[in-house]
Amino acid sequence: MMTDSPWGILSGIRPVKIAMKQINCGMGDDEVIDFFKTEYSVCEDKARLALDIAKVEKPIIDNMNSNGISLYVGIPFCPTRCLYCSFVTNGIFRSKTLIPQYLDCLMREIEYTAEIVKENGQIIESVYIGGGTPTTLEAFQLEMLIKKLFESFDLSHIKEFTVEAGRPDTINEDKLKVIKSFDIERISINPQSMNEETLKIIGRNHTPRQIVEAYELARKCGIKTINMDVIAGLPGETFPMFQKTINEVEALAPENTTVHTMSIKRSSRLNELLDEYDLTKGEEVAKMVDFARNTLREKGKHPYYLYRQKNMLGNLENIGYSTVGTESLYNIFIMEEVQTIVALGCGGVTKTVDRETDRIERIFNVKEPKDYIERIDEMLLRKDFLRNGR
Ligand code: SF4
C-alpha cells in the first residue's frame, strides 16, 4: 500500500518493539527491514532506524535483572503551563500551596509500596523522578523526598537514578547540591528551543541564557550526565531557528539529547487555539528532524530509544540520542515495556510486565493533586495489586 507517511500504516507508538520481536525471532537485518516495508509500508530509512535502535537496546535489555523493576515518582507541579502541554488538569500550575500536603501523601505511598516491593523480593534497577517539574520543589523538600526513597526502598542495586530538572528557571545550586549529595548523576534540563521569541510563545518563563546558566551550574555541581529535550516544529519556528537550537544545545555537549517532534495534544491550549498559531509544515519538520539526526551523529551520539505519538507534525517520531554508554535505562525499559515500572504519586501509571506471557497490566493513580491528597488511602489500596510479585 502506498502512503505519504514515513511510517506507512504503522499506527503504534513503539516501532522498536516490533523490530526487537523480529530480532528475537532470529530474523536478520534485511529481513527485519523487509518486514517493516511489506507489512506496514514503512520507508527504508525509518525501518533501518527502528532496527538500529533495537540493536542498541538489546544488550541493555538482555542485561536486566530477571527480578528487576523500576520506580517512577511524579511531582505534578510546574511554574507555568506550556502551550503544547497535555496535562488535563490545571491543578499542577495553580496549586503550589498543595505541595506540603502532596509530599506527605507521597511519603505514605512510598512507605506502603516499599513494603510490597520488599515482600516480593524485587530488585530496583532504576529510579526516575519526573513530572511536571520535580525541581519546582524547594531544596529541602527535594532532599526529604529523595531521603525517603533511600530509607524506604533498597536502592543498593540501582544502575541509574534520574531527576528531571526540566525548566531551567526552577534550578538552583542548593537543589543541585541535594541531588549530588545522594550521588545522583543524571538530570534533564529541557530548553525545547533556544529562540527567545519561541520560549515566550510557548509560555515558558525563561530565556535561552538561563538554559545555558542552569547547564553550567549543573556541571559546576558535578552532575555527570545531562539530557536536554528539544522540539522540532514549535509554532512559528523555521528551519534556521531549529538549526540554531540544535547547534547551541550541542555546543554545551550534553550526553543525551532528546529530539521531539511537535504533536498537537487534544487537551493542550495549542489545540484549543490552533487558528492563532503558525504551525510548521510536515516537510519542514522532516528537514529539522534529519538535521538533528545528522548533527548529533557528527557529535558522536546514536539514537537509542524512539516513540511516536498521535497527531505529530509530518507523522514523524521522538528520538532519544546518547553518547555510547550513557543511554537512559529507564527510557528504554518504559518504551519497550520490558520491565515492571512502579509509579508513585499523582498521575502515575504503574505497569506490570510479565515477559513470559507478554501480559501487561496497569494501575492508575488519580491525576489531580487535590484528588490524590483526598484519596490517598484508595491509592495505597490500589497498590495491593502488586502483591505476590505481579
Ligand atoms: S514542563 Fe512539561 S508538564 Fe510542565 S507545563 Fe510544560 S509540558 Fe506540561
Residues whose N, C-alpha, C, O or C-beta is under 5 A from the ligand:
A	BS01	SF4	C78 T80 R81 C82 C85 G131 G132
